[in-house]
Amino acid sequence: MIVDFTVENFGCIKETQTISFEATEDNTLEDVFIAKPDGETRLLRMVTLLGYHGSGKSTMLNALSTCKDSMFGIYNYRFLSEKQSNMSLNFIAKGLEINYCVKISKYNVHQTITTNNGDLNSFEKKLKVCKEWARNMLDVNGETYLHEYNRSLGENAYIQSRECLKKAKFNNMVVAIDNFGIGLSADYYEESVSDYFMNSKNNLSQIIVATHNKEFLKEKIYRNDSIYFAEKINGQSEFYSLSDFKDINPNTFKRKIYEWAWMGKIGGKSYPSHLHCED
């Protein structure tokens, strides 16, 4: 399971940004939302990136995918530049704590791996563990399902979301879904996610989704530490967790907090001019 992912200088993400799956001390939805892959570390089963078009959500998921692919020697140069991108992925697999770092550009790649297992004393052994774990990580773009069948947008969105979450809950997978729930009503979204939580309580699956639809922010299926707002300032994307706002009444309805963010009351307001992303 992912503990956290950090990226610097990747597309419109210039400054160091971190998405963490490590749970805060909050015990909200503890029995369905939290897993302990090593018996102690409390990790979230789901993280949601929320933001308008062009805020950097897809860039974050592309960075995570690029980091994973680099374990197999695969490099998508469409996302790379002459400047070095730095990515660090901390995860727990088979009880091992592993840190995988890659510094990558169009011309150079440098990988480092550290682990708490002294028996893995060679880079090759450590990389093998990383590859075995990464094979259970799936990248999905919600748009790819929308035109395959003669169904409505909503029907296809519902089928797509259920299939993606089904793969996660039955296969101990990490599933990253971009454009999640396009065309899906809030009720169907809630039903799909609730079903994932209730049927994956005994496994170690995780999902990270990106969406711009604030209607999907339902109090009963989110924790404050699982929500990350994406904001673009002067062409650069920043991410921050709802749990960072310590002075907000915890009983405040989360959809209201989301609306406050895009009204600029707690930051996170994006504009159409931010759609342009400087490399």
Secondary structure by P-SEA (a helix, b strand, c coil): cccccccccccccccbbbbbccccccccccccccccccccbbbbcbbbbbbcccccaaaaaaaaaaaaaaaacccccccccccbbbbbbbbccccbbbbbbbbccccbbbbbbbccccccccaaaaaaaaaaaaccbbbbbcccccccccccaaaaaaaaaaaaaaaaaccccbbbbccccccccaaaaaaaaaaaaaaacccbbbbbbbbcccccccccccccccbbbbbbcccbbbbbbccccccccccccaaaaaaaaaacccccccccccccccc
